[in-house]
């Protein structure tokens, strides 16, 4: 039983490390990485509830679409409201 707990803990630790690394490499700026234009927020109710620290944005100029980190002030404001 101890072996199962240790293996499960290492799996959780690896998942935590990978998720942290992926979060840290997400872009934080609100400009397109390809053309530099402003990105438009795409509202996702499921994404907002499951992972509130990221948001889906879209570039109107070149069509780039991707996940970016949410601004810290919005995260803090949302936490303060709830
Ligand atoms: Zn663009």
PDB file of the backbone (N, CA, C, O) and the ligand in Angstrom, with CONECT records:
HET     ZN  A 101       1
ATOM      1  N   UNK A   1       0.823  -1.197   0.000  1.00  0.00           N
ATOM      2  CA  UNK A   1       0.000   0.000   0.000  1.00  0.00           C
ATOM      3  C   UNK A   1       0.865   1.259   0.000  1.00  0.00           C
ATOM      4  O   UNK A   1       0.532   2.252  -0.647  1.00  0.00           O
ATOM      5  N   UNK A   2       1.966   1.207   0.725  1.00  0.00           N
ATOM      6  CA  UNK A   2       2.867   2.368   0.786  1.00  0.00           C
ATOM      7  C   UNK A   2       3.460   2.662  -0.590  1.00  0.00           C
ATOM      8  O   UNK A   2       3.654   3.821  -0.955  1.00  0.00           O
ATOM      9  N   UNK A   3       3.745   1.605  -1.349  1.00  0.00           N
ATOM     10  CA  UNK A   3       4.311   1.790  -2.690  1.00  0.00           C
ATOM     11  C   UNK A   3       3.316   2.518  -3.580  1.00  0.00           C
ATOM     12  O   UNK A   3       3.700   3.393  -4.356  1.00  0.00           O
ATOM     13  N   UNK A   4       2.062   2.168  -3.476  1.00  0.00           N
ATOM     14  CA  UNK A   4       1.026   2.813  -4.292  1.00  0.00           C
ATOM     15  C   UNK A   4       0.929   4.294  -3.923  1.00  0.00           C
ATOM     16  O   UNK A   4       0.813   5.146  -4.803  1.00  0.00           O
ATOM     17  N   UNK A   5       0.975   4.596  -2.651  1.00  0.00           N
ATOM     18  CA  UNK A   5       0.893   5.995  -2.207  1.00  0.00           C
ATOM     19  C   UNK A   5       2.100   6.782  -2.714  1.00  0.00           C
ATOM     20  O   UNK A   5       1.954   7.914  -3.174  1.00  0.00           O
ATOM     21  N   UNK A   6       3.281   6.193  -2.633  1.00  0.00           N
ATOM     22  CA  UNK A   6       4.490   6.885  -3.089  1.00  0.00           C
ATOM     23  C   UNK A   6       4.444   7.105  -4.603  1.00  0.00           C
ATOM     24  O   UNK A   6       4.781   8.188  -5.082  1.00  0.00           O
ATOM     25  N   UNK A   7       4.032   6.092  -5.352  1.00  0.00           N
ATOM     26  CA  UNK A   7       3.944   6.248  -6.808  1.00  0.00           C
ATOM     27  C   UNK A   7       2.886   7.282  -7.193  1.00  0.00           C
ATOM     28  O   UNK A   7       3.103   8.084  -8.102  1.00  0.00           O
ATOM     29  N   UNK A   8       1.752   7.267  -6.511  1.00  0.00           N
ATOM     30  CA  UNK A   8       0.711   8.252  -6.792  1.00  0.00           C
ATOM     31  C   UNK A   8       1.195   9.663  -6.458  1.00  0.00           C
ATOM     32  O   UNK A   8       0.895  10.617  -7.177  1.00  0.00           O
ATOM     33  N   UNK A   9       1.936   9.785  -5.378  1.00  0.00           N
ATOM     34  CA  UNK A   9       2.481  11.093  -5.013  1.00  0.00           C
ATOM     35  C   UNK A   9       3.475  11.585  -6.057  1.00  0.00           C
ATOM     36  O   UNK A   9       3.495  12.776  -6.368  1.00  0.00           O
ATOM     37  N   UNK A  10       4.291  10.706  -6.598  1.00  0.00           N
ATOM     38  CA  UNK A  10       5.236  11.138  -7.629  1.00  0.00           C
ATOM     39  C   UNK A  10       4.521  11.529  -8.921  1.00  0.00           C
ATOM     40  O   UNK A  10       4.956  12.442  -9.623  1.00  0.00           O
ATOM     41  N   UNK A  11       3.427  10.839  -9.232  1.00  0.00           N
ATOM     42  CA  UNK A  11       2.643  11.212 -10.413  1.00  0.00           C
ATOM     43  C   UNK A  11       2.044  12.600 -10.213  1.00  0.00           C
ATOM     44  O   UNK A  11       2.095  13.433 -11.119  1.00  0.00           O
ATOM     45  N   UNK A  12       1.478  12.854  -9.038  1.00  0.00           N
ATOM     46  CA  UNK A  12       0.917  14.178  -8.756  1.00  0.00           C
ATOM     47  C   UNK A  12       1.993  15.254  -8.786  1.00  0.00           C
ATOM     48  O   UNK A  12       1.751  16.363  -9.263  1.00  0.00           O
ATOM     49  N   UNK A  13       3.179  14.935  -8.280  1.00  0.00           N
ATOM     50  CA  UNK A  13       4.276  15.898  -8.280  1.00  0.00           C
ATOM     51  C   UNK A  13       4.709  16.230  -9.703  1.00  0.00           C
ATOM     52  O   UNK A  13       4.946  17.393 -10.028  1.00  0.00           O
ATOM     53  N   UNK A  14       4.813  15.218 -10.541  1.00  0.00           N
ATOM     54  CA  UNK A  14       5.182  15.461 -11.938  1.00  0.00           C
ATOM     55  C   UNK A  14       4.116  16.282 -12.651  1.00  0.00           C
ATOM     56  O   UNK A  14       4.441  17.203 -13.400  1.00  0.00           O
ATOM     57  N   UNK A  15       2.847  15.957 -12.424  1.00  0.00           N
ATOM     58  CA  UNK A  15       1.767  16.731 -13.047  1.00  0.00           C
ATOM     59  C   UNK A  15       1.814  18.179 -12.582  1.00  0.00           C
ATOM     60  O   UNK A  15       1.603  19.093 -13.379  1.00  0.00           O
ATOM     61  N   UNK A  16       2.086  18.395 -11.313  1.00  0.00           N
ATOM     62  CA  UNK A  16       2.188  19.755 -10.799  1.00  0.00           C
ATOM     63  C   UNK A  16       3.337  20.512 -11.412  1.00  0.00           C
ATOM     64  O   UNK A  16       3.199  21.693 -11.732  1.00  0.00           O
ATOM     65  N   UNK A  17       4.461  19.863 -11.581  1.00  0.00           N
ATOM     66  CA  UNK A  17       5.627  20.514 -12.192  1.00  0.00           C
ATOM     67  C   UNK A  17       5.331  20.883 -13.646  1.00  0.00           C
ATOM     68  O   UNK A  17       5.650  21.988 -14.084  1.00  0.00           O
ATOM     69  N   UNK A  18       4.725  19.963 -14.391  1.00  0.00           N
ATOM     70  CA  UNK A  18       4.418  20.225 -15.801  1.00  0.00           C
ATOM     71  C   UNK A  18       3.408  21.359 -15.925  1.00  0.00           C
ATOM     72  O   UNK A  18       3.594  22.256 -16.748  1.00  0.00           O
ATOM     73  N   UNK A  19       2.345  21.339 -15.127  1.00  0.00           N
ATOM     74  CA  UNK A  19       1.330  22.392 -15.201  1.00  0.00           C
ATOM     75  C   UNK A  19       1.910  23.751 -14.819  1.00  0.00           C
ATOM     76  O   UNK A  19       1.572  24.765 -15.430  1.00  0.00           O
ATOM     77  N   UNK A  20       2.770  23.774 -13.824  1.00  0.00           N
ATOM     78  CA  UNK A  20       3.411  25.027 -13.435  1.00  0.00           C
ATOM     79  C   UNK A  20       4.290  25.557 -14.555  1.00  0.00           C
ATOM     80  O   UNK A  20       4.272  26.754 -14.845  1.00  0.00           O
ATOM     81  N   UNK A  21       5.061  24.675 -15.189  1.00  0.00           N
ATOM     82  CA  UNK A  21       5.934  25.090 -16.282  1.00  0.00           C
ATOM     83  C   UNK A  21       5.116  25.612 -17.461  1.00  0.00           C
ATOM     84  O   UNK A  21       5.459  26.639 -18.045  1.00  0.00           O
ATOM     85  N   UNK A  22       4.046  24.916 -17.811  1.00  0.00           N
ATOM     86  CA  UNK A  22       3.195  25.355 -18.924  1.00  0.00           C
ATOM     87  C   UNK A  22       2.578  26.713 -18.615  1.00  0.00           C
ATOM     88  O   UNK A  22       2.503  27.577 -19.489  1.00  0.00           O
ATOM     89  N   UNK A  23       2.135  26.904 -17.369  1.00  0.00           N
ATOM     90  CA  UNK A  23       1.546  28.198 -16.994  1.00  0.00           C
ATOM     91  C   UNK A  23       2.579  29.319 -17.108  1.00  0.00           C
ATOM     92  O   UNK A  23       2.260  30.418 -17.561  1.00  0.00           O
ATOM     93  N   UNK A  24       3.814  29.038 -16.696  1.00  0.00           N
ATOM     94  CA  UNK A  24       4.838  30.077 -16.706  1.00  0.00           C
ATOM     95  C   UNK A  24       5.280  30.459 -18.116  1.00  0.00           C
ATOM     96  O   UNK A  24       5.727  31.586 -18.331  1.00  0.00           O
ATOM     97  N   UNK A  25       5.166  29.541 -19.084  1.00  0.00           N
ATOM     98  CA  UNK A  25       5.588  29.881 -20.444  1.00  0.00           C
ATOM     99  C   UNK A  25       4.466  30.513 -21.267  1.00  0.00           C
ATOM    100  O   UNK A  25       4.705  30.929 -22.401  1.00  0.00           O
ATOM    101  N   UNK A  26       3.250  30.594 -20.725  1.00  0.00           N
ATOM    102  CA  UNK A  26       2.169  31.250 -21.458  1.00  0.00           C
ATOM    103  C   UNK A  26       2.459  32.742 -21.543  1.00  0.00           C
ATOM    104  O   UNK A  26       2.988  33.325 -20.597  1.00  0.00           O
ATOM    105  N   UNK A  27       2.117  33.366 -22.672  1.00  0.00           N
ATOM    106  CA  UNK A  27       2.356  34.806 -22.798  1.00  0.00           C
ATOM    107  C   UNK A  27       1.448  35.599 -21.864  1.00  0.00           C
ATOM    108  O   UNK A  27       0.319  35.194 -21.588  1.00  0.00           O
ATOM    109  N   UNK A  28       1.956  36.737 -21.380  1.00  0.00           N
ATOM    110  CA  UNK A  28       1.172  37.572 -20.467  1.00  0.00           C
ATOM    111  C   UNK A  28       0.687  38.854 -21.129  1.00  0.00           C
ATOM    112  O   UNK A  28      -0.213  39.516 -20.610  1.00  0.00           O
ATOM    113  N   UNK A  29       1.261  39.208 -22.252  1.00  0.00           N
ATOM    114  CA  UNK A  29       0.883  40.461 -22.903  1.00  0.00           C
ATOM    115  C   UNK A  29      -0.403  40.278 -23.683  1.00  0.00           C
ATOM    116  O   UNK A  29      -0.753  39.163 -24.069  1.00  0.00           O
ATOM    117  N   UNK A  30      -1.106  41.380 -23.914  1.00  0.00           N
ATOM    118  CA  UNK A  30      -2.375  41.359 -24.634  1.00  0.00           C
ATOM    119  C   UNK A  30      -2.179  41.695 -26.101  1.00  0.00           C
ATOM    120  O   UNK A  30      -3.112  42.147 -26.765  1.00  0.00           O
ATOM    121  N   UNK A  31      -0.962  41.477 -26.619  1.00  0.00           N
ATOM    122  CA  UNK A  31      -0.704  41.736 -28.031  1.00  0.00           C
ATOM    123  C   UNK A  31      -0.362  40.416 -28.719  1.00  0.00           C
ATOM    124  O   UNK A  31       0.146  39.483 -28.097  1.00  0.00           O
ATOM    125  N   UNK A  32      -0.648  40.363 -29.998  1.00  0.00           N
ATOM    126  CA  UNK A  32      -0.431  39.150 -30.775  1.00  0.00           C
ATOM    127  C   UNK A  32       1.064  38.851 -30.891  1.00  0.00           C
ATOM    128  O   UNK A  32       1.845  39.756 -31.183  1.00  0.00           O
ATOM    129  N   UNK A  33       1.477  37.603 -30.667  1.00  0.00           N
ATOM    130  CA  UNK A  33       2.895  37.271 -30.814  1.00  0.00           C
ATOM    131  C   UNK A  33       3.368  37.271 -32.269  1.00  0.00           C
ATOM    132  O   UNK A  33       4.572  37.297 -32.524  1.00  0.00           O
ATOM    133  N   UNK A  34       2.440  37.243 -33.220  1.00  0.00           N
ATOM    134  CA  UNK A  34       2.829  37.217 -34.628  1.00  0.00           C
ATOM    135  C   UNK A  34       2.873  38.608 -35.252  1.00  0.00           C
ATOM    136  O   UNK A  34       3.836  38.949 -35.938  1.00  0.00           O
ATOM    137  N   UNK A  35       1.829  39.421 -35.016  1.00  0.00           N
ATOM    138  CA  UNK A  35       1.751  40.710 -35.705  1.00  0.00           C
ATOM    139  C   UNK A  35       1.774  41.904 -34.764  1.00  0.00           C
ATOM    140  O   UNK A  35       1.967  43.026 -35.230  1.00  0.00           O
ATOM    141  N   UNK A  36       1.587  41.717 -33.462  1.00  0.00           N
ATOM    142  CA  UNK A  36       1.646  42.813 -32.508  1.00  0.00           C
ATOM    143  C   UNK A  36       0.346  43.559 -32.312  1.00  0.00           C
ATOM    144  O   UNK A  36       0.328  44.566 -31.605  1.00  0.00           O
ATOM    145  N   UNK A  37      -0.752  43.102 -32.915  1.00  0.00           N
ATOM    146  CA  UNK A  37      -2.044  43.774 -32.745  1.00  0.00           C
ATOM    147  C   UNK A  37      -2.673  43.367 -31.412  1.00  0.00           C
ATOM    148  O   UNK A  37      -2.281  42.372 -30.802  1.00  0.00           O
ATOM    149  N   UNK A  38      -3.651  44.154 -30.977  1.00  0.00           N
ATOM    150  CA  UNK A  38      -4.353  43.844 -29.735  1.00  0.00           C
ATOM    151  C   UNK A  38      -5.166  42.558 -29.894  1.00  0.00           C
ATOM    152  O   UNK A  38      -5.744  42.308 -30.952  1.00  0.00           O
ATOM    153  N   UNK A  39      -5.205  41.742 -28.828  1.00  0.00           N
ATOM    154  CA  UNK A  39      -5.949  40.494 -28.839  1.00  0.00           C
ATOM    155  C   UNK A  39      -7.330  40.705 -28.233  1.00  0.00           C
ATOM    156  O   UNK A  39      -7.504  41.491 -27.302  1.00  0.00           O
ATOM    157  N   UNK A  40      -8.304  39.989 -28.779  1.00  0.00           N
ATOM    158  CA  UNK A  40      -9.682  40.070 -28.304  1.00  0.00           C
ATOM    159  C   UNK A  40      -9.963  38.858 -27.437  1.00  0.00           C
ATOM    160  O   UNK A  40      -9.577  37.738 -27.770  1.00  0.00           O
ATOM    161  N   UNK A  41     -10.645  39.094 -26.312  1.00  0.00           N
ATOM    162  CA  UNK A  41     -10.973  38.011 -25.395  1.00  0.00           C
ATOM    163  C   UNK A  41     -12.125  37.184 -25.948  1.00  0.00           C
ATOM    164  O   UNK A  41     -13.128  37.738 -26.397  1.00  0.00           O
ATOM    165  N   UNK A  42     -11.988  35.867 -25.917  1.00  0.00           N
ATOM    166  CA  UNK A  42     -13.058  34.949 -26.286  1.00  0.00           C
ATOM    167  C   UNK A  42     -13.585  34.345 -24.993  1.00  0.00           C
ATOM    168  O   UNK A  42     -12.842  33.711 -24.244  1.00  0.00           O
ATOM    169  N   UNK A  43     -14.865  34.546 -24.739  1.00  0.00           N
ATOM    170  CA  UNK A  43     -15.461  34.071 -23.490  1.00  0.00           C
ATOM    171  C   UNK A  43     -15.727  32.573 -23.572  1.00  0.00           C
ATOM    172  O   UNK A  43     -16.394  32.106 -24.495  1.00  0.00           O
ATOM    173  N   UNK A  44     -15.204  31.818 -22.602  1.00  0.00           N
ATOM    174  CA  UNK A  44     -15.461  30.389 -22.469  1.00  0.00           C
ATOM    175  C   UNK A  44     -15.948  30.149 -21.054  1.00  0.00           C
ATOM    176  O   UNK A  44     -15.186  30.304 -20.100  1.00  0.00           O
ATOM    177  N   UNK A  45     -17.190  29.777 -20.911  1.00  0.00           N
ATOM    178  CA  UNK A  45     -17.710  29.563 -19.554  1.00  0.00           C
ATOM    179  C   UNK A  45     -17.047  28.363 -18.885  1.00  0.00           C
ATOM    180  O   UNK A  45     -16.782  28.392 -17.683  1.00  0.00           O
ATOM    181  N   UNK A  46     -16.778  27.311 -19.652  1.00  0.00           N
ATOM    182  CA  UNK A  46     -16.160  26.106 -19.079  1.00  0.00           C
ATOM    183  C   UNK A  46     -14.706  26.389 -18.715  1.00  0.00           C
ATOM    184  O   UNK A  46     -14.266  26.048 -17.617  1.00  0.00           O
ATOM    185  N   UNK A  47     -13.953  27.011 -19.631  1.00  0.00           N
ATOM    186  CA  UNK A  47     -12.554  27.327 -19.349  1.00  0.00           C
ATOM    187  C   UNK A  47     -12.428  28.285 -18.169  1.00  0.00           C
ATOM    188  O   UNK A  47     -11.528  28.143 -17.341  1.00  0.00           O
ATOM    189  N   UNK A  48     -13.331  29.257 -18.092  1.00  0.00           N
ATOM    190  CA  UNK A  48     -13.284  30.232 -17.006  1.00  0.00           C
ATOM    191  C   UNK A  48     -13.531  29.564 -15.653  1.00  0.00           C
ATOM    192  O   UNK A  48     -12.959  29.965 -14.640  1.00  0.00           O
ATOM    193  N   UNK A  49     -14.395  28.537 -15.649  1.00  0.00           N
ATOM    194  CA  UNK A  49     -14.676  27.854 -14.382  1.00  0.00           C
ATOM    195  C   UNK A  49     -13.589  26.845 -14.030  1.00  0.00           C
ATOM    196  O   UNK A  49     -13.232  26.709 -12.860  1.00  0.00           O
ATOM    197  N   UNK A  50     -13.052  26.127 -15.035  1.00  0.00           N
ATOM    198  CA  UNK A  50     -12.059  25.087 -14.750  1.00  0.00           C
ATOM    199  C   UNK A  50     -10.677  25.672 -14.487  1.00  0.00           C
ATOM    200  O   UNK A  50     -10.002  25.271 -13.539  1.00  0.00           O
ATOM    201  N   UNK A  51     -10.253  26.617 -15.322  1.00  0.00           N
ATOM    202  CA  UNK A  51      -8.916  27.206 -15.191  1.00  0.00           C
ATOM    203  C   UNK A  51      -9.061  28.727 -15.245  1.00  0.00           C
ATOM    204  O   UNK A  51      -8.852  29.324 -16.301  1.00  0.00           O
ATOM    205  N   UNK A  52      -9.414  29.362 -14.129  1.00  0.00           N
ATOM    206  CA  UNK A  52      -9.688  30.805 -14.171  1.00  0.00           C
ATOM    207  C   UNK A  52      -8.446  31.671 -14.340  1.00  0.00           C
ATOM    208  O   UNK A  52      -8.574  32.880 -14.532  1.00  0.00           O
ATOM    209  N   UNK A  53      -7.257  31.096 -14.276  1.00  0.00           N
ATOM    210  CA  UNK A  53      -6.039  31.908 -14.372  1.00  0.00           C
ATOM    211  C   UNK A  53      -5.572  32.088 -15.813  1.00  0.00           C
ATOM    212  O   UNK A  53      -4.605  32.812 -16.054  1.00  0.00           O
ATOM    213  N   UNK A  54      -6.235  31.446 -16.779  1.00  0.00           N
ATOM    214  CA  UNK A  54      -5.880  31.621 -18.186  1.00  0.00           C
ATOM    215  C   UNK A  54      -7.115  32.076 -18.949  1.00  0.00           C
ATOM    216  O   UNK A  54      -8.242  31.919 -18.480  1.00  0.00           O
ATOM    217  N   UNK A  55      -6.889  32.643 -20.135  1.00  0.00           N
ATOM    218  CA  UNK A  55      -8.002  33.058 -20.978  1.00  0.00           C
ATOM    219  C   UNK A  55      -7.637  32.837 -22.443  1.00  0.00           C
ATOM    220  O   UNK A  55      -6.465  32.848 -22.821  1.00  0.00           O
ATOM    221  N   UNK A  56      -8.672  32.636 -23.255  1.00  0.00           N
ATOM    222  CA  UNK A  56      -8.506  32.382 -24.677  1.00  0.00           C
ATOM    223  C   UNK A  56      -8.627  33.716 -25.412  1.00  0.00           C
ATOM    224  O   UNK A  56      -9.610  34.436 -25.237  1.00  0.00           O
ATOM    225  N   UNK A  57      -7.632  34.045 -26.232  1.00  0.00           N
ATOM    226  CA  UNK A  57      -7.649  35.316 -26.957  1.00  0.00           C
ATOM    227  C   UNK A  57      -7.440  35.072 -28.442  1.00  0.00           C
ATOM    228  O   UNK A  57      -6.871  34.059 -28.849  1.00  0.00           O
ATOM    229  N   UNK A  58      -7.910  36.018 -29.241  1.00  0.00           N
ATOM    230  CA  UNK A  58      -7.891  35.895 -30.688  1.00  0.00           C
ATOM    231  C   UNK A  58      -7.430  37.212 -31.295  1.00  0.00           C
ATOM    232  O   UNK A  58      -7.813  38.288 -30.834  1.00  0.00           O
ATOM    233  N   UNK A  59      -6.602  37.119 -32.337  1.00  0.00           N
ATOM    234  CA  UNK A  59      -6.108  38.297 -33.034  1.00  0.00           C
ATOM    235  C   UNK A  59      -7.007  38.572 -34.242  1.00  0.00           C
ATOM    236  O   UNK A  59      -7.214  37.705 -35.091  1.00  0.00           O
ATOM    237  N   UNK A  60      -7.532  39.791 -34.300  1.00  0.00           N
ATOM    238  CA  UNK A  60      -8.403  40.155 -35.417  1.00  0.00           C
ATOM    239  C   UNK A  60      -7.618  40.406 -36.696  1.00  0.00           C
ATOM    240  O   UNK A  60      -8.176  40.312 -37.790  1.00  0.00           O
ATOM    241  N   UNK A  61      -6.333  40.724 -36.576  1.00  0.00           N
ATOM    242  CA  UNK A  61      -5.527  41.060 -37.751  1.00  0.00           C
ATOM    243  C   UNK A  61      -5.080  39.816 -38.516  1.00  0.00           C
ATOM    244  O   UNK A  61      -5.277  39.728 -39.728  1.00  0.00           O
ATOM    245  N   UNK A  62      -4.479  38.858 -37.815  1.00  0.00           N
ATOM    246  CA  UNK A  62      -3.895  37.707 -38.514  1.00  0.00           C
ATOM    247  C   UNK A  62      -4.613  36.394 -38.209  1.00  0.00           C
ATOM    248  O   UNK A  62      -4.330  35.380 -38.849  1.00  0.00           O
ATOM    249  N   UNK A  63      -5.539  36.391 -37.242  1.00  0.00           N
ATOM    250  CA  UNK A  63      -6.277  35.172 -36.951  1.00  0.00           C
ATOM    251  C   UNK A  63      -5.625  34.262 -35.933  1.00  0.00           C
ATOM    252  O   UNK A  63      -6.103  33.151 -35.707  1.00  0.00           O
ATOM    253  N   UNK A  64      -4.532  34.713 -35.304  1.00  0.00           N
ATOM    254  CA  UNK A  64      -3.880  33.897 -34.287  1.00  0.00           C
ATOM    255  C   UNK A  64      -4.839  33.701 -33.122  1.00  0.00           C
ATOM    256  O   UNK A  64      -5.544  34.630 -32.729  1.00  0.00           O
ATOM    257  N   UNK A  65      -4.865  32.508 -32.578  1.00  0.00           N
ATOM    258  CA  UNK A  65      -5.720  32.203 -31.444  1.00  0.00           C
ATOM    259  C   UNK A  65      -4.916  31.383 -30.460  1.00  0.00           C
ATOM    260  O   UNK A  65      -4.199  30.462 -30.849  1.00  0.00           O
ATOM    261  N   UNK A  66      -5.035  31.719 -29.173  1.00  0.00           N
ATOM    262  CA  UNK A  66      -4.286  30.951 -28.192  1.00  0.00           C
ATOM    263  C   UNK A  66      -4.657  31.296 -26.774  1.00  0.00           C
ATOM    264  O   UNK A  66      -5.469  32.182 -26.509  1.00  0.00           O
ATOM    265  N   UNK A  67      -4.033  30.561 -25.870  1.00  0.00           N
ATOM    266  CA  UNK A  67      -4.264  30.730 -24.443  1.00  0.00           C
ATOM    267  C   UNK A  67      -3.188  31.655 -23.889  1.00  0.00           C
ATOM    268  O   UNK A  67      -2.003  31.475 -24.172  1.00  0.00           O
ATOM    269  N   UNK A  68      -3.601  32.644 -23.099  1.00  0.00           N
ATOM    270  CA  UNK A  68      -2.659  33.545 -22.441  1.00  0.00           C
ATOM    271  C   UNK A  68      -2.984  33.572 -20.952  1.00  0.00           C
ATOM    272  O   UNK A  68      -4.081  33.209 -20.528  1.00  0.00           O
ATOM    273  N   UNK A  69      -1.993  34.015 -20.166  1.00  0.00           N
ATOM    274  CA  UNK A  69      -2.224  34.178 -18.733  1.00  0.00           C
ATOM    275  C   UNK A  69      -3.134  35.359 -18.488  1.00  0.00           C
ATOM    276  O   UNK A  69      -3.041  36.380 -19.169  1.00  0.00           O
ATOM    277  N   UNK A  70      -4.002  35.219 -17.526  1.00  0.00           N
ATOM    278  CA  UNK A  70      -4.877  36.322 -17.171  1.00  0.00           C
ATOM    279  C   UNK A  70      -4.091  37.336 -16.352  1.00  0.00           C
ATOM    280  O   UNK A  70      -3.185  36.978 -15.599  1.00  0.00           O
ATOM    281  N   UNK A  71      -4.449  38.605 -16.509  1.00  0.00           N
ATOM    282  CA  UNK A  71      -3.770  39.654 -15.753  1.00  0.00           C
ATOM    283  C   UNK A  71      -3.993  39.445 -14.265  1.00  0.00           C
ATOM    284  O   UNK A  71      -5.079  39.041 -13.850  1.00  0.00           O
ATOM    285  N   UNK A  72      -2.972  39.720 -13.460  1.00  0.00           N
ATOM    286  CA  UNK A  72      -3.055  39.482 -12.021  1.00  0.00           C
ATOM    287  C   UNK A  72      -4.143  40.312 -11.370  1.00  0.00           C
ATOM    288  O   UNK A  72      -4.795  39.840 -10.439  1.00  0.00           O
ATOM    289  N   UNK A  73      -4.357  41.534 -11.832  1.00  0.00           N
ATOM    290  CA  UNK A  73      -5.360  42.378 -11.187  1.00  0.00           C
ATOM    291  C   UNK A  73      -6.755  41.799 -11.348  1.00  0.00           C
ATOM    292  O   UNK A  73      -7.575  41.893 -10.435  1.00  0.00           O
ATOM    293  N   UNK A  74      -7.038  41.190 -12.524  1.00  0.00           N
ATOM    294  CA  UNK A  74      -8.359  40.589 -12.722  1.00  0.00           C
ATOM    295  C   UNK A  74      -8.537  39.373 -11.846  1.00  0.00           C
ATOM    296  O   UNK A  74      -9.633  39.143 -11.336  1.00  0.00           O
ATOM    297  N   UNK A  75      -7.487  38.579 -11.652  1.00  0.00           N
ATOM    298  CA  UNK A  75      -7.571  37.408 -10.791  1.00  0.00           C
ATOM    299  C   UNK A  75      -7.830  37.832  -9.352  1.00  0.00           C
ATOM    300  O   UNK A  75      -8.650  37.234  -8.656  1.00  0.00           O
ATOM    301  N   UNK A  76      -7.120  38.871  -8.913  1.00  0.00           N
ATOM    302  CA  UNK A  76      -7.293  39.341  -7.537  1.00  0.00           C
ATOM    303  C   UNK A  76      -8.693  39.937  -7.361  1.00  0.00           C
ATOM    304  O   UNK A  76      -9.342  39.690  -6.345  1.00  0.00           O
ATOM    305  N   UNK A  77      -9.166  40.722  -8.340  1.00  0.00           N
ATOM    306  CA  UNK A  77     -10.509  41.292  -8.244  1.00  0.00           C
ATOM    307  C   UNK A  77     -11.571  40.216  -8.200  1.00  0.00           C
ATOM    308  O   UNK A  77     -12.525  40.314  -7.429  1.00  0.00           O
ATOM    309  N   UNK A  78     -11.413  39.181  -9.026  1.00  0.00           N
ATOM    310  CA  UNK A  78     -12.399  38.094  -9.038  1.00  0.00           C
ATOM    311  C   UNK A  78     -12.382  37.350  -7.708  1.00  0.00           C
ATOM    312  O   UNK A  78     -13.438  36.971  -7.201  1.00  0.00           O
ATOM    313  N   UNK A  79     -11.207  37.138  -7.139  1.00  0.00           N
ATOM    314  CA  UNK A  79     -11.112  36.456  -5.853  1.00  0.00           C
ATOM    315  C   UNK A  79     -11.723  37.299  -4.747  1.00  0.00           C
ATOM    316  O   UNK A  79     -12.333  36.768  -3.820  1.00  0.00           O
ATOM    317  N   UNK A  80     -11.561  38.613  -4.844  1.00  0.00           N
ATOM    318  CA  UNK A  80     -12.112  39.497  -3.817  1.00  0.00           C
ATOM    319  C   UNK A  80     -13.633  39.545  -3.879  1.00  0.00           C
ATOM    320  O   UNK A  80     -14.299  39.679  -2.853  1.00  0.00           O
ATOM    321  N   UNK A  81     -14.188  39.431  -5.111  1.00  0.00           N
ATOM    322  CA  UNK A  81     -15.642  39.470  -5.252  1.00  0.00           C
ATOM    323  C   UNK A  81     -16.299  38.220  -4.718  1.00  0.00           C
ATOM    324  O   UNK A  81     -17.398  38.294  -4.167  1.00  0.00           O
ATOM    325  N   UNK A  82     -15.650  37.054  -4.866  1.00  0.00           N
ATOM    326  CA  UNK A  82     -16.274  35.792  -4.446  1.00  0.00           C
ATOM    327  C   UNK A  82     -16.014  35.487  -2.993  1.00  0.00           C
ATOM    328  O   UNK A  82     -16.470  34.462  -2.486  1.00  0.00           O
TER     329      UNK A  82
HETATM  330 ZN    ZN A 101      -1.910  38.772 -35.024  1.00  0.00          ZN
END
